[in-house]
Amino acid sequence: MKRVPKKRTTVVKAPRRTTRGGSKRSVFRQKGVSRGRRGKAQLKYIPWASVELEQLNPLLQRQFIVGHDIMVARVLLKKGCIVPEHSHVNEQVTYILEGALKFRIAGKEIVVRAGEVLTIPPNMPHEAEAMADTVDLDVFNPPRADWVNKEDSYLRAATRV
């Protein structure tokens, strides 16, 4: 049997920018995300039942929790709900708990079903359509400033096919 050499993986850290005062900040810094969060991360126990269920439109609801450098969101979509094309500086991991979402990304259609995961790199335009009533768990790094500040009008106008 022929041995195949293992591929080496190189991890490259995101570059840091220096501000006028000489301090470093992340390239992914977003307007509207509190700088006060730069202290230590804290242990929190938060049942979903205690988190506000935000009604964005008749077909879309969400809850989210913001950690130190990460955000987790529970998104509930009714069948036919369309999340219009958008992009953001945040890396996104989508895990479908129930139902299915059809994503349109880079000219491709990708259907993600219950038990499946999709990772979306920063700044990649994408849209989604609920193929059935769907419960989606999204993780964002860094947290979504537009969601925290309720500046996400594209979601509040999501429509049915």
HUSULLIN-V55204 format. One record per residue. OMEGA is omega as a letter, one per 20 degrees, with the letter a starting at -180 (none if undefined). D_LAST is the distance of its C-alpha to the last C-alpha in whole Angstrom. Layout:
omega: {OMEGA	OMEGA}
d_last: {D_LAST	D_LAST}
//
This chain:
omega: {a	r	r	a	r	r	r	r	r	r	a	r	r	r	r	r	r	r	a	a	r	r	a	r	a	r	a	r	a	r	r	r	a	r	r	a	a	r	a	r	a	r	r	r	a	r	r	a	a	a	r	r	a	r	a	r	a	a	a	r	r	r	r	r	a	r	a	a	a	r	r	a	r	a	r	a	r	r	r	r	r	r	a	r	r	r	a	a	a	r	a	r	a	r	a	r	r	r	a	r	r	r	r	a	r	r	a	r	a	r	r	a	r	a	a	a	r	r	a	a	r	r	r	r	r	r	a	r	r	a	r	r	a	r	a	r	a	r	a	r	i	r	a	r	a	r	a	a	r	r	a	a	r	r	a	r	a	a	r	r	none}
d_last: {54	53	52	49	49	47	45	45	43	43	42	41	41	39	41	42	43	46	46	49	50	51	48	45	42	39	37	34	35	32	33	33	34	37	40	41	40	42	44	44	41	42	41	39	38	35	33	29	30	32	29	27	24	22	19	17	14	13	11	14	17	20	24	26	29	31	34	37	35	32	29	27	24	22	18	17	13	11	9	5	7	7	11	11	14	17	21	24	27	27	27	24	25	22	23	20	22	20	17	15	13	12	14	14	18	21	19	19	16	17	16	18	19	21	25	24	24	22	25	23	26	27	25	23	20	17	13	11	8	10	10	12	14	15	18	19	22	23	26	27	30	31	29	26	28	25	24	28	28	25	24	20	18	15	15	15	13	10	7	4	0}
//
